[in-house]
Amino acid sequence: MKKNLLNDRAEEFECDVEKSLVDEHGLLYSLIDINTMRPFPRGYFGDKIDFYRYPGWQNDYNDFTDLLQYENVGMVTGAYLCAQVWKHRATKDPESLEKAYRSFRGIKTLFDMCQARESGYYCKPYGWKLTDQLSSDQYVYSLTGLAAFLQYAAPGERREIIAMIEAMVDWWIRRKYAYPYFGAPLNWPLARFPGFSWLAWHLTGAQRFRDEFDRLCALDEVRAKMPFGGSIEDLPQSLFQWPPQDFETADGRVAGMSPESTESTFLSHFPLLEYDAPHRDLWLEKTRRSYQYGLAGIGADGLAIHQQWFDLKTKTLTPLEDVLRDGSKHPHWHFLGFVGPLKTGMQATMFARAALATHVFLPEIGGRQTAARILRAIGKNELLWAVDYRNVLPDEMKWAGHSYSGDAVTHWLWTYWEGRAKYGMDWHERF
């Protein structure tokens, strides 16, 4: 029998997830130590992460490992829920439905805990406690997972899911899409939210959601901006302005890169494309441009390039080979307070899933082939948040180079099983 490398990897990766990433509530950890395949132990970081702190931060976690475990819990658990749904479509394996059900119950458990704060609130439960911290991308991925599971949910669970989605979307509408991000006031990009209202309207038929969708779509900001990033007419330049001026040089270059944003953008658009929302050409064009931007950050080895130079004058990208900043103190939250020649498996697999998913809507851009190339290139040792291939991370940040990423492995599995379900067992070998 012909050996299927990616099928073998899928079995290995899922075994790792089940043994090491699933917590007692059915949720998945964001990051663990690949050397032990367990969460980083308490006390591991000591005072090495002072530059992450801001006033009041100590109210939300007791040890930095609490943050690493649950920072992207909504994204990772939502992605694994989708992976299991697609696996069941591909194989009819009843165990995949059991895992999908467990992931749904995990999201529901977190959601229920958060309702003590406010209806529709959905936090990052550092140390498994109710915190003040959330982000809209955690909602994006959890909503995607919940919606994917609807087709297999029993009637009672289906009602629970729809009620959750309704409450979560209502929460953002009530907040007028504004909520602090790690202590700093933030108006979240409005272009991120038409899909929220359209999904809620599709599932509930409540007119207030259709009215909110129409209101958002009439705004210049929604039409001109990307859900994750800047202006649709000014890519990639507008995506290289965060953090503002941090890495700008005298010769007009800025450093940045985020192929991950392609997946987040696609998921923001997916309800609009899947459920035939108006302005389809706009959502497709944004999806196309986001794909083109993300593809520029995928190297020949299939890994994502953590940062590149963008020349503001010539509008060209070049590899970043020097180190701009080490782990110095930073006034606001910044995930990796370091800019230099790093790669990342996390962003690569997230981009791969977006690439595969775009094939249905934009087959001419070659996303399916790109997804297959990335999956073939990434084994367990590449499923990292930061691949320090030149050994440039300072000592206080070496941990980032052996952080096994829940986002990476769940998106790898999601991409593989979605490809299997749509295109057959050897879908990744035809290119």
C-alpha positions, 0 to 999 in steps of 0.5 A: 500500500502506498504510504501517505506521509501527511496521513501519518503526520495527521495521526501523530499530530492529533495524538499530540493534541490529545495527550498534551493540549486538551485541558480538563474543560475540553479547551486547548492550550495555546502554547506549551514547551515542545521539549516536554510537551507540557505547559511551561512550569510555574516560575519558569520565566521568573523576571524574564518577561517584565517588558510585557507588563502594564499597570493592572496586569497582575490582576489577570494572571498569577504566572506568565505560563497562565497567559501562554496556556490560554492566550489564544484559547478561542482560536485554538479550540475553534480551529480544532472543532473545525478540524474534527468536523472536517475529519468526520466529513472525510472519514465518518469516524465517530470518534471525530464527532466525540472530539468535536462535541468535547470542543464545543462543550469546552467553548460552552463551559468558558462562555457560561463562566463569562456570563457572570460578567455580562451577556455575550462576554467571552474572555481569555481565562488566564489561570482558568479564571474570569479576566478582563482580557479578550480580543475580537479574533478569539470570537472570530474563531470560536464563532466559526467553530460553533457554526461548523458544529451546527450540522451535527448538533442535537436539537437542544445543542443547536439551540444552545449554539445559536443562543451563544452566537446571538449573545456574542454578536449582541455583545459587540454591537452593544459595545460599539466594537470598542473594548480595551486591549491589554490596558489600552483603549481600542476601537476594533476595526469595523471591517471585522464585524459585518460577518458577525451580524450576517451570521447572526441574522442567517441563524436567527432571522432577527431584523436587528442583525440585518439592520446592523449589517446594512449599517456597517456596510454603508460605512466608508471604513468598512468598505475601504479597510481590511478586517485584519490590517489597513487599507484595501487599496494600500496593501501591503504598506498599510499592514506595516504600521503596527506597532507605529514607528517602532521599527521605522528607519531613516531610509524609509523602511519598516519591518513587519509581516503577518501571513496569519492575518490572511486566515483571520481575514478569510474567517471574517468574510466566510459567513458573507461568502458562504451565506450569500451576503450582499457586496460579494465582489467586495468580500472576494476582492478583500480576500484576494488581496489578503491572500496575495499579501500573506503569500509574500510572507511564505518562504520557499521552505514552507515556513512563514517569515516572521518579519520582512522589510517593507520599503515605503518608497519602492513598495518592495519586500526584502528579507530582514537579516539584522536584529532591530530590538531585543527584549527591552521594555515596551509600554504596551503589550507586544507578543514578541518584543524582538525583530530579527530573522525568525520564521514561524510554523504557526503563521504558515499553517494558519495561512495554509488553511486560508489558502485551501479555503479560498480555492472554492471562491477564488480557484484561479489564485492557486491556494490549494497548491500552496496549502499542499506545499506548506503542509508537506513542508511542516513536521512536528519540529516546525509547529512552533511559534518562533523558529529561531533558525539563526539562533538570534533570540536573546536568552530571555526569549529563548523560550519562544523558540521552543514554544509548540503552537496550538494554533499551528497544529490545529490549523495543520489538521484543519487544512489536511482534513478539509482537503481530504473531505473536499478533494480526496485522500491524495489531494496534497500529492497532485501538484 
